[in-house]
Amino acid sequence: MNQIDVRGYSCPEPVLMTKRALQKGRPLTVLADNMTCVQNITRFANNQKLVVKCKEVGGEYELTIE
């Protein structure tokens, strides 16, 4: 499984990083540290007809995109 860490980055960089990582394959796990990133990545993935699952882990977020 591919995994990227977008913690500490400001938008739009996390979305661009996610887009590049998805070109390498799925499923993809994205580690994020704020809800804005989660919302933007989820919106991007939904627009691409992908399924996104999100769980909160210790105040941070782990998204799985399939």
C-alpha positions as CSV (number, residue, x, y, z in Angstrom):
1,M,0.0,0.0,0.0
2,N,1.3,3.5,-0.9
3,Q,1.5,6.0,1.9
4,I,2.2,9.8,1.9
5,D,2.6,12.2,4.8
6,V,1.1,15.7,4.1
7,R,1.3,16.9,7.7
8,G,2.7,20.4,7.9
9,Y,1.9,21.3,4.3
10,S,-0.6,24.0,3.3
11,C,-3.1,23.7,0.5
12,P,-3.0,23.1,-2.3
13,E,0.2,21.1,-1.8
14,P,-1.5,18.1,0.0
15,V,-4.0,17.7,-2.9
16,L,-1.2,17.9,-5.5
17,M,0.9,15.3,-3.5
18,T,-2.2,13.1,-3.3
19,K,-2.8,13.4,-7.0
20,R,0.8,12.4,-7.8
21,A,0.8,9.5,-5.4
22,L,-2.5,8.1,-6.8
23,Q,-0.8,7.9,-10.2
24,K,1.5,5.3,-8.7
25,G,-1.4,3.1,-7.5
26,R,-4.1,2.4,-5.0
27,P,-5.0,2.0,-2.3
28,L,-3.3,5.1,-0.9
29,T,-3.0,6.1,2.8
30,V,-2.7,9.9,3.5
31,L,-1.6,11.2,6.8
32,A,-2.9,14.7,7.5
33,D,-2.9,17.0,10.5
34,N,-5.8,19.3,9.9
35,M,-9.4,19.1,8.8
36,T,-8.9,21.5,5.9
37,C,-6.5,19.1,4.2
38,V,-8.9,16.2,4.9
39,Q,-11.8,18.1,3.3
40,N,-9.8,19.2,0.3
41,I,-8.3,15.7,-0.3
42,T,-11.7,14.1,0.1
43,R,-13.3,16.5,-2.3
44,F,-10.6,15.9,-4.9
45,A,-10.9,12.1,-4.5
46,N,-14.7,12.2,-4.7
47,N,-14.4,14.2,-7.9
48,Q,-12.2,11.4,-9.3
49,K,-14.9,8.9,-8.4
50,L,-12.7,7.3,-5.7
51,V,-13.8,6.0,-2.3
52,V,-12.3,7.8,0.8
53,K,-12.3,6.5,4.3
54,C,-11.1,8.7,7.2
55,K,-10.3,8.0,10.8
56,E,-8.9,10.2,13.5
57,V,-5.8,8.9,15.2
58,G,-4.5,10.9,18.1
59,G,-5.7,14.3,16.9
60,E,-4.4,13.6,13.3
61,Y,-6.2,12.0,10.4
62,E,-5.6,8.9,8.3
63,L,-7.3,8.8,4.9
64,T,-7.5,5.7,2.8
65,I,-8.3,6.2,-0.8
66,E,-9.4,3.3,-3.0
